[in-house]
Amino acid sequence: MEYSRKAPSANPEANSLSQLSIAKKIKFLKYHFDKIEAVFEEERKQYIQADKIEQERTKNDEDDHNYNYEYSQALREIEMVYLRMHRYTAILTLYSYLEDTLNQICDISKKNLVIEKSYKNFKGSGIKRAKEYLKKEINVDFTCVNSEWSALSILNELRNCIMHGNGNLLYDEHKERGFKVIVNNYNYFEEIEGRFVFFSSEYVRKMFNNVECFLTYLLNPKLVGVNR
């Protein structure tokens, strides 16, 4: 790869954690997500048009013996397979960044504010453990970001369903029963093929914004002793 040795790293994670690095990372994630969405949307439009032509060609047939299902099948694959995999990947990447950044904030706060306990001493795991640590040890007030946290709690459940069950709502029926209810009552979610969770591109974009807002709030030096 050709680039200047003196050029600053293009990867936000390679630089110190700040409100600016958060904004840059989310910007990159959005760009990557939207670019792939656009590719599939263009293919989807082409297959829809081709299938309409096929429907017109065979509209007077008595049955579908001569109907070419190639286009409708390709369309179904895009909607049920490729877009699902793409959006699953986006959610896992975003959640990983959220959890890692929260853990970094905990570590930096511990050091800068000279606190004995680490977030690792707290029970649980993931973003819930980090939040609990920041609330109890750093006295962070989360009132201003309650709505964002509620959305991130659902994101956490979605991540677990994807990570541990490949999006299969039945992978652990007892444990995930609550999440299945959320899926069936949440505007951005739907259940496909009787067991898999699917969600709109709007949901992913909404989560980009929620994560950025939540982390930007926490990276206020007055809250956790982290430099901008």
TIBARO-30599 format. One record per atom (N, C-alpha, C, O): x, y, z; residue in one letter. Coordinates in steps of 0.05 Angstrom, whole numbers, plus 5000, padded with zeros to 4 digits. Example, Ala and Ser with C-alpha at 12.3 -4.5 7.8 and 13.67 -1.06 7.14 Angstrom:
526448865156A
524649105156A
526449345156A
528549345169A
525749555142S
527349795143S
525850015157S
526850235161S
This chain:
501749765000M
500050005000M
501850255000M
503650275017M
501350434982E
502950674979E
501750904996E
499450984992E
503351015014Y
502551245029Y
505051365042Y
507051225046Y
504851615050S
507151745062S
507551645090S
505651615106S
510051595097R
510751505124R
510051715145R
509551645168R
510051965137K
509552185155K
506552235158K
505752395176K
504952115141A
502052165142A
500852055168A
501651835177A
499052205181P
497852105206P
496051865200P
495051835177P
495651695219S
494051455216S
491151535208S
489951715220S
490151395188A
487351435181A
485451295199A
483051345199A
486451115215N
484850955234N
484351105260N
486351155274N
481951185266P
481451345290P
482351205316P
483251335335P
482250935316E
483050785340E
486050795345E
486950735367E
487550865324A
490450885328A
491351135342A
493651165351A
489451325344N
490051575358N
488751575386N
487251395392N
489351775402S
488251775429S
485251815428S
484151935410S
483951695448L
481051705450L
480151995456L
481052115474L
478252085439S
477152355443S
474452375430S
473652185416S
473152595434Q
470552645420Q
470952655390Q
469252565375Q
473252755381L
473852765353L
474252485341L
473252425319L
475652315356S
476152045346S
473551885344S
473251715326S
471751935363I
469151805362I
467651895336I
466551725322I
467552155331A
466152255308A
467352145282A
465852065264A
469952125281K
471252015257K
470651725253K
470051635230K
470651565274K
470151285272K
467251235263K
466751075245K
465351375275I
462551335267I
462151435238I
460551305223I
463551635230K
463351735202K
464351515183K
463051465162K
466551375189F
467551165173F
465550925172F
465150815150F
464450865195L
462550635196L
460050705179L
459050525165L
459150945181K
456751025165K
457351015135K
455750905119K
459751115127Y
460451115099Y
460650825088Y
459550765066Y
461950655103H
462250375094H
459550245092H
459050105072H
457850285112F
455250165112F
453550255089F
452350095074F
453450515085D
451750635063D
452750545035D
451150515017D
455350525032K
456450445006K
455550164999K
454750114976K
455649985017I
454849705012I
451749695008I
450849544991I
450349845024E
447449855021E
446649944993E
444849834980E
448150144983A
447550254956A
448050044934A
446550034914A
450049884938V
450649674918V
448349474917V
447449404895V
447449384940F
445249184940F
442649314931F
441049174918F
442249564937E
439749704928E
439649724898E
437549694886E
441949774885E
442049794856E
441449524844E
439949504824E
442649314855E
442149044845E
439148964849E
437948844831E
438149044872R
435348984878R
433449114857R
431548984848R
433949364850K
432249504831K
432449364803K
430349334790K
434749274796Q
435149134770Q
433548874770Q
432248814749Q
433648724792Y
432148474793Y
429148514793Y
427648354782Y
428248724807I
425448784808I
424348854780I
422248754771I
425949004765Q
425149074738Q
425148834719Q
423348804703Q
427248664722A
427348424706A
425048234712A
423948104694A
424248214737D
422148044745D
419448154734D
417647994727D
419048414734K
416648534723K
416348464693K
414148414684K
418648474679I
418648414651I
417848114647I
416348044628I
418847944665E
418247664663E
415247614669E
413947444656E
414147754688Q
411347734694Q
409647824670Q
407647694664Q
410448034657E
408948134634E
409147924611E
407147884597E
411447804608R
411847614586R
410047364589R
409147254570R
409547294614T
408047044619T
405247084630T
404046904640T
404247334628K
401747394642K
399347244630K
397347204644K
399547154605N
397347014593N
397646714594N
395846564585N
399746614606D
400146324609D
398146214630D
397346354648D
397445964625E
395545834644E
396845764670E
395545754691E
399445704670D
400945644694D
403745774692D
404245924674D
405445704712D
408045834713D
410245654701D
412645684707D
409445474684H
411345284672H
413545424657H
415845344658H
412945644644N
414945794628N
416146034642N
417746184632N
415246064667Y
416146294682Y
419046254692Y
419646044704Y
420746454688N
423546434697N
423746564725N
423546804728N
424246394745Y
424346494773Y
427046594781Y
427546664804Y
428846604762E
431646694768E
431746964781E
433247004801E
430147154771Y
430347424781Y
429047454809Y
430047584827Y
426747324812S
425447334838S
427047194860S
427147274883S
428446974851Q
430146834870Q
432547004878Q
433347014901Q
433747134858A
436047314864A
435147544883A
436647624900A
432747644878L
431747854895L
431347764924L
432047904943L
430347524926R
429947404953R
432547364967R
432747404991R
434547274953E
437247234965E
438447504975E
439647504996E
438047714959I
439047974968I
437648054994I
439048145013I
435048034995E
433548135018E
433747955042E
433948055065E
433847695038M
433847505061M
436647405069M
436947305092M
438547425051V
441147315057V
443347525058V
444547575079V
443847655036Y
446047845034Y
445648095052Y
447548175066Y
443348215051L
442848445067L
442848375097L
443848525114L
441848135103R
441848045131R
444748015141R
445348105163R
446447885125M
449247845133M
450648115136M
452148165155M
450148285116H
451448555116H
450648715141H
452348835154H
448048715148R
447148875171R
447948745197R
448548875217R
448048475198Y
449048345222Y
451948425227Y
452648485250Y
453548425206T
456348505208T
456648795218T
458348845235T
454948965208A
455049245217A
454449275246A
455749425261A
452449125256I
451749135284I
453949025302I
454549135323I
455148805294L
457348685310L
459748875311L
460948895332L
460348995289T
462649185288T
462049425306T
463849515321T
459649535304L
458949765320L
458949705349L
460049855366L
457849475357Y
457649405385Y
460449355396Y
461149435418Y
462149225380S
464949175389S
466349435395S
467749465415S
465949635377Y
467149895382Y
466050025407Y
467550145422Y
463450015410L
462150125434L
463250005460L
464050145478L
463349745461E
464349605485E
467249665491E
468049725513E
468949655470D
471749715474D
472249995483D
473850045500D
470750185471T
471050465479T
470150515507T
471450665522T
467950395515L
467050425543L
469150315563L
469550435583L
470350085556N
472349975573N
474850155575N
476050185596N
475550275552Q
477750475552Q
477150705570Q
478850805585Q
474650805569I
473851035585I
474050955615I
474951125631I
473250715621C
473550625649C
476450625658C
477050715680C
478150515641D
481050495648D
482350775651D
483750825670D
481650955632I
482851225633I
481851375658I
483351515671I
479251345664S
478051475687S
479351375713S
479951525731S
479751115714K
481050985738K
483751105742K
484551175765K
485251135721K
488051245723K
488051545730K
489451625748K
486451695715N
486551985719N
485252075745N
486152275757N
483251935754L
481952005779L
482951845803L
481951875825L
485051685798V
486351525819V
484351365835V
483951405859V
483051185822I
481051005834I
482150725836I
483350625817I
481750605858E
482950335863E
481650115847E
482949955835E
478950115846K
477549895833K
477649925802K
477650145792K
477649695789S
477449685760S
474649595752S
473349465768S
473849655728Y
471249555718Y
471249245718Y
469149125719Y
473649125716K
473848835715K
473148715742K
472648475744K
473148875764N
472348775790N
469348755793N
468348645813N
467848865774F
464948865776F
463848615763F
464948505745F
461548535773K
460248295762K
459048365734K
458648595728K
458548155719G
457348195692G
459548235671G
461848175675G
458648335648S
460448375626S
459348575606S
457148675609S
460948645587G
460048815565G
459449095573G
460549205593G
457549225558I
456949505563I
455549555589I
455749775601I
454049355599K
452649385624K
454549405648K
454149565666K
456649245647R
458649255668R
460149525668R
460549645689R
460849615644A
462249875642A
460550105652A
461450275666A
457950095645K
456150305654K
455850305685K
455850515698K
455650065696E
455450035725E
457850145739E
457650285760E
460250095728Y
462750195739Y
462750495738Y
463450625758Y
462150615715L
462250905712L
460151035731L
460651255741L
457950905735K
455851015752K
456651005781K
456251205796K
457750785791K
458350745819K
461050855827K
461350975849K
463050825811E
465750905818E
466451185809E
467951325823E
465351275786I
466051535775I
463851735780I
464151975775I
461551635789N
459151795795N
458151945770N
457352175771N
458151805747V
457151915722V
454051925724V
452851725731V
452952145716D
450052175715D
449152115686D
449852255668D
447651895683F
446751815657F
443951915649F
442851845628F
442952095666T
440152195661T
439852315633T
437852265620T
441852465625C
441752605599C
441752415575C
440952495553C
442652175579V
442751985557V
441151725562V
441851515553V
439051765578N
437351535584N
436151405559N
435951165557N
435151575541S
433951465517S
435951315499S
435351105488S
438451425498E
440551285483E
441251025496E
441650825482E
441351025523W
441950775536W
439850565532W
440450325529W
437350645532S
435150455527S
435550315500S
435150075497S
436250485480A
436650375453A
439150195452A
439149985438A
441150265467L
443650105468L
443149835483L
444549635477L
441349835502S
440649585516S
439349385496S
439849145498S
437649495478I
436449315458I
438649235438I
438749005429I
440449415432L
442749345414L
444349125427L
445248945412L
444649125453N
446148915467N
444848645463N
446148445459N
442148645466E
440648395462E
440848295434E
441148055428E
440748485415L
440948405387L
443748295381L
443948095367L
445748425391R
448448325387R
448748045398R
450047875385R
447647985421N
447947715433N
446547515416N
447447285412N
444147585405C
442647405388C
444247345363C
444247115354C
445547545351I
447147505327I
449647345333I
450447155319I
451047435354M
453647325361M
453447035370M
455146865362M
451546965386H
451346705397H
449346515383H
449446275387H
447646635366G
445646465353G
445346525323G
443346435311G
447146675312N
446946745283N
444246875276N
443246835254N
443147025295G
440647165290G
438246985294G
435947075289G
438646735302N
436446555306N
435046605333N
436246565354N
432546695332L
431146765356L
430546515374L
429746545397L
430846275363L
430246035377L
432745895388L
432545675399L
435046025385Y
437545885393Y
437545815423Y
438745615431Y
436345985439D
436145935468D
433446045476D
433146265486D
431345885471E
428645985472E
427946105499E
426646315500E
428845985521H
428146095547H
429546365552H
428246555561H
432146375546K
433646615551K
432746845533K
432647075542K
432146785508E
431647005489E
428647055484E
427947205466E
427046945501R
424146985498R
423447285499R
421747375484R
424747425518G
424247715520G
425047865495G
423648045487G
427247785483F
428147925459F
426347865436F
425848035419F
425247625435K
423347555414K
420847735415K
419747815395K
420047795439V
417747985443V
418448255433V
416848385420V
420948345438I
421848605429I
421848615398I
420948805386I
422848395386V
422948385357V
420148415345V
419748555325V
418248285357N
415548285346N
413948545352N
411748575342N
415148715368N
413748965375N
415449215370N
414749435380N
417649185356Y
419449405350Y
419349475321Y
419649305304Y
418849725315N
418349815287N
420649735268N
420149675245N
423049745278Y
425349695260Y
425949405256Y
427549335238Y
424749225272F
425348945271F
423048785258F
420748865258F
423848555248E
421848355239E
423048075240E
425448045240E
421247885242E
422047605243E
421647485215E
419447495204E
423747365204I
423547255177I
424046945178I
425546845195I
422646815160E
422946525158E
422446375184E
423646165190E
420746495201G
419946365225G
421846365248G
421246265270G
424246485245R
426146465267R
428346675267R
429646725288R
428946805244F
431246985243F
430347275247F
428347365236F
431947425262V
431447705265V
432547865241V
434847815232V
430948045231F
431848225209F
431148505217F
429248555232F
432748695208F
432248975215F
432949155192F
434449085174F
431749395192S
432049585170S
434749725171S
436149725191S
435449845148S
437850005147S
437550245165S
439550345176S
435150345167E
434650575185E
435350515214E
436350695228E
434850265222Y
435650195249Y
438650215254Y
439550315274Y
440150115234V
443050115237V
444050405238V
445750475255V
442950575221R
443750865221R
443050995248R
444551165258R
440750925258K
439851025284K
441850945306K
442451105324K
442850695305M
444750605325M
447450745322M
448750795342M
448250805298F
450750965294F
450451225310F
452251305324F
448251355306N
447851615320N
447651585350N
448651755365N
446251375359N
446051335388N
448751285401N
449351385423N
450351115388V
452951055399V
454651305400V
456051355420V
454651455378E
456251705378E
455351895400E
457052015413E
452851935403C
451752115423C
452552025451C
453352185467C
452251765456F
452751655483F
455751685490F
456351775512F
457451605472L
460351615477L
461351905479L
463051965495L
460252075462T
461052365462T
460352485489T
461952645500T
458052415499Y
457252515526Y
459252425548Y
459952585565Y
460052175546L
461852065567L
464652185565L
466052195585L
465352265541L
468052375538L
468252675544L
469752825532L
466552755563N
466653025574N
468553015598N
468052865617N
470753165598P
472653155620P
471453195648P
472453095668P
469253355649K
468053405675K
466653155686K
466153135710K
466052965668L
464652725677L
466652505685L
466352395707L
468552435668V
470252205673V
473252265673V
474852075674V
474052515671G
476852585673G
478452495648G
480852435650G
477052495625V
478352425600V
478752675583V
476852835581V
481052705572N
481552945556N
479852935530N
479352725520N
479153165520R
477753185494R
479753105473R
479053105449R
